Amino acid sequence: MRPSSIVPATSTSTILALGLALGLAFGLSGCFDDPVPMSSTSVSETGDGDGDPSGDGDGDLSGDGDPATGDGDGDLSGDGDGDATTTEGGACELSCIPDPGPAWVGPIAVGEDSCADPYPEQVESLFADIDPGQPSCECACGDPQVTCSTNMSVIGYAANNCADGQGANNINPNQCYNTFSASHGLSLASPNASCGAGVVDENIPEPTFAVSRLGCGPGEFVEGSCEPGALCAPDPDGFDGGVCFWSEGDVGCPAGYPNKSLYVTGFDDTRACDESCSCSASGAQCRVSVTGFANDNCISAQGAIPVNSGEEECVAVSQVVQSIRPGSVNVIDEGTCSPGNVGTSGEVSETGQLTVCCSG
C-alpha cells in the first residue's frame, strides 16, 4: 500500500511546492503506483501480477505474490519462474548436465562430416590413427661419360696361337710393330667411365588420418542456471556420443563423462631426402681394330682382328704375320649409370593431443 506522508502545518504555497516536488520524484522513480485491492480478481491472484503465468511476481506490492512460498510461481524453488530445477538467473530450458570442472572445455558434440543444430559451430578438428605414408627418394643419374684408354700392350709368345708368353711391349694407336715371336697378342686397357651429376627426386606423401571428426560447439552462450555442480547445455540431437568435453593431453575422464577418446589436432612432418646422390658407371667398352701384315713395316695387309677393352686377343697366330698396327680406339658401349641409395631424415609427429570425454 502507498506510504502515508505527514506534512507539518505551514503555508498553502509551501504545501503546494512540497507536493509538486514529491509528485515529480515518485513519478520519475516509478516505484509508486495505484494499489490493487488484494480481494479483487486481478492478476495478482496468479502469483505474478502481469497477466503472464510465468511466475515473476513483479506486480505484487509484497514482492512475492504468494504468501505461502514467497516466490509467486507456484513451486518451491524460490526463483519465480515455475521451474523447480533451477536456482537463480533464469530457467535452463535445455538440459542440466554435470559440470566436469575448470580443466575441461565444452560442451561440444562430436560430428563425423559436419556440424549442425543444436551444435552448429565447428570449434576443433579431431584426428586419430595417422598414416604417414612411405617417402620416396630416388636418384636420377646423368648420362654416362666414357673416355677410352689408349694404353695397349703387344705380348710375344714362343709358340703359335699365343702360347708360352715371352714378354710385352707398349704400343700406341696407328703404330706399326714388327713381330719377332711365333705369335703375338694385344691387350687394351679398360676405359675411364663416369656419370653426370645425380639429381634427387623427392616424393614425400601428405600424412593422412584413418579417423577424422569435428568438435562442434553450441555457438552462443547458453543462459540459464542449474543446481550447483551442473551446467545448462543443449541436447546433442543427431550426434552420437552425447555431450562431450575435452582437455589437453592424455588424462582421465571426469565424473559423468566415462567414454574416453584420444585425438590429435594435426601433425608435424620434418621428413626430407638428402640433397645430393651419387651414381656409378658400369659396362662401358671401347674397341681397337688390329691389322696384321705379311711383311715387316706393315706392308701387305692380311686382315684385321678387333680387340675390346679389358681383353687380350691373339692377333698374330703364326709367323705368317710379320707386323701389326692397331688403329684408333673408339667407344662401342657407353654402359649404364646406377644410382646409389638416397638417405632420408626427419619424422612425422602428431601434434595437439586431446582427451575427449563423452556422456553417451
Buried (B, 14 or more C-beta within 10 A) or exposed (E): EEEEEEEEEEEEEEEEEEEEEEEEEEEEEEEBEEEBEEEEEEBBEBBBBBEEEBBBBBBBBEEBBBEEBBBBBBBEBBBBBBBEBBBEEBBBEBBBBBBBEEEBBBBBBBBEEEBEEBBBEBBBBBBBEBEBBEBEBBBBBEEBBBEBBBBBBBBBBEEBEBEEBEEBEEBEBEEBBEBEBBBBBBBBBBBEBBBBEBBBBBEBEEBEBEEBBBBBBBBEEBEBBBEEEBBBBBBBEEBEBBBBBBBEEEBEBBEBBEEEBBBBBEBEBEBBBBEEBBBEBEEBBBBBBBBBBEEEEBEEEBEBBBBBBBBBBBBBBEEEBBBBBBBEBEBBBBBBBBBEEBEBEEEBEBEBEBBBBBBE
